[in-house]
Amino acid sequence: PNGVLTEYNPNYEFGGETYNLTDLKEIPRENLQLVKALGQGAFGEVYQGFFKQRAGDSVEMPVAVKTLPELSSNQAEMDFLMEALIMSKFNHANIVHFIGVCFDKHPRFIVLELLAGGDLKTFLRESRPKPERSSPLTMKDLLTCAMDVSKGCRYLEENHFIHRDIAARNCLLTTKGPGRVVKIADFGMARDIYRADYYKKGGKAMLPVKWMPPEAFLDGIFTSKTDVWSFGVLLWEVFSLGYMPYPGRGNQDVMQLVTNGGRLEPPTNCPAPVYGIMTQCWHPIPEERPNFATLLERVGYCLQDPEVVNAPLPVFQRPPSSERDVT
Ligand SMILES: C[C@@H](Oc1cc(-c2cccc(S(C)(=O)=O)c2)cnc1N)c1cc(F)ccc1N1NC=CN1
């Protein structure tokens, strides 16, 4: 019934085990109700909806549903399957929870927990100080976001899983309000490489160069220390409240700057110990960069440091043109 998926059924290795299509939890479509579109995913629309454990249940869980359009290539079908396999094996509080799939026929669905706070980059930009109100966030809030991501990254590192695209856009929040938890929620880049061992889609133009270390964009070398460099850039995104890294610069320019030792400047009001962690993530030699267990400790120290935690966030200042929202 699901055609191409069973014909090419790939294997997926994680944590020393091998999995395939038959290991995925199939959800009956009648237990799902799609409510509204959340936006375009890599394949098709992503919807917000509800899932009932049993069709008659009154309790329904809010979910996000990734859809694969009916008219998809075999390649896209296999990518979709691999993404489901990858997400289904993770088990960590700071990685989006996988609920199941509807792969019996088209359109195919991947069902995930709904993280109602939306993505981290949007949240940071919305939290910027405005003329009429200062930022609702504190340094503690920003460090806690960073701590959550470093916990998720440590879990991936422990499981020898290289993400390849750690960035604020790929992280989601359980809620925008206090008590928010940040989770890593997109594994598209790791999926592409897992299936192809090289980046086939858009080539260099599509690579997240601004989040990559020199050995990655120059020599295609990826290790967990690649993710550490990206985490440093995510830290810069958090403390700049969602700026695009290297404002006003293109990818070629950034590759040249970084190869020659250039680095991101400290965000306005960024406490020195926090910028110190960023620069350690950006060491030119991968082995000299801290691992995520160490990064988690160092972010933890910053959270215990009153000088860091009580430092004020920047007040409103008209952003440079490159950051002004195009309304
Ligand atoms: C696949 C999608 O997953 C989700 C999106 C949202 C979610 C995304 C945006 C806004 C809202 S909300 C605040 O309206 O509930 C919820 C909530 N939960 C998800 N599990 C996603 C995961 C990411 F890591 C990054 C972006 C997105 N998408 N895909 C399409 C739009 N965002």
The ligand as a MOL file (V3000), in Angstrom:
LIG
                    3D

  0  0  0     0  0            999 V3000
M  V30 BEGIN CTAB
M  V30 COUNTS 32 35 0 0 0
M  V30 BEGIN ATOM
M  V30 1 C 8.0250 21.1710 11.6470 0
M  V30 2 C 7.7190 22.3310 12.5540 0
M  V30 3 O 7.3340 21.7970 13.8270 0
M  V30 4 C 6.6360 22.5780 14.7320 0
M  V30 5 C 6.2910 23.9060 14.4960 0
M  V30 6 C 5.5980 24.6120 15.4980 0
M  V30 7 C 5.2020 26.0320 15.3010 0
M  V30 8 C 5.9160 26.8310 14.4070 0
M  V30 9 C 5.5420 28.1690 14.2360 0
M  V30 10 C 4.4790 28.7180 14.9780 0
M  V30 11 C 3.7910 27.8940 15.8650 0
M  V30 12 S 2.5030 28.5550 16.8110 0
M  V30 13 C 3.2320 29.7210 17.8680 0
M  V30 14 O 1.6190 29.2420 15.9080 0
M  V30 15 O 1.9050 27.5340 17.5990 0
M  V30 16 C 4.1380 26.5530 16.0400 0
M  V30 17 C 5.2700 23.9550 16.6900 0
M  V30 18 N 5.6110 22.6710 16.9020 0
M  V30 19 C 6.2840 21.9720 15.9670 0
M  V30 20 N 6.6570 20.6770 16.1910 0
M  V30 21 C 8.9350 23.2290 12.6800 0
M  V30 22 C 10.0240 22.7710 13.4410 0
M  V30 23 C 11.1470 23.6030 13.5490 0
M  V30 24 F 12.2120 23.1730 14.2230 0
M  V30 25 C 11.1960 24.8600 12.9530 0
M  V30 26 C 10.1020 25.3230 12.2340 0
M  V30 27 C 8.9920 24.5000 12.0790 0
M  V30 28 N 7.9260 24.9790 11.3080 0
M  V30 29 N 7.4300 24.4000 10.2050 0
M  V30 30 C 6.4580 25.2560 9.7360 0
M  V30 31 C 6.4020 26.3690 10.5550 0
M  V30 32 N 7.3430 26.2130 11.5310 0
M  V30 END ATOM
M  V30 BEGIN BOND
M  V30 1 1 1 2
M  V30 2 1 2 3
M  V30 3 1 2 21
M  V30 4 1 3 4
M  V30 5 1 4 5
M  V30 6 2 4 19
M  V30 7 2 5 6
M  V30 8 1 6 7
M  V30 9 1 6 17
M  V30 10 1 7 8
M  V30 11 2 7 16
M  V30 12 2 8 9
M  V30 13 1 9 10
M  V30 14 2 10 11
M  V30 15 1 11 12
M  V30 16 1 11 16
M  V30 17 1 12 13
M  V30 18 2 12 14
M  V30 19 2 12 15
M  V30 20 2 17 18
M  V30 21 1 18 19
M  V30 22 1 19 20
M  V30 23 1 21 22
M  V30 24 2 21 27
M  V30 25 2 22 23
M  V30 26 1 23 24
M  V30 27 1 23 25
M  V30 28 2 25 26
M  V30 29 1 26 27
M  V30 30 1 27 28
M  V30 31 1 28 29
M  V30 32 1 28 32
M  V30 33 1 29 30
M  V30 34 2 30 31
M  V30 35 1 31 32
M  V30 END BOND
M  V30 END CTAB
M  END
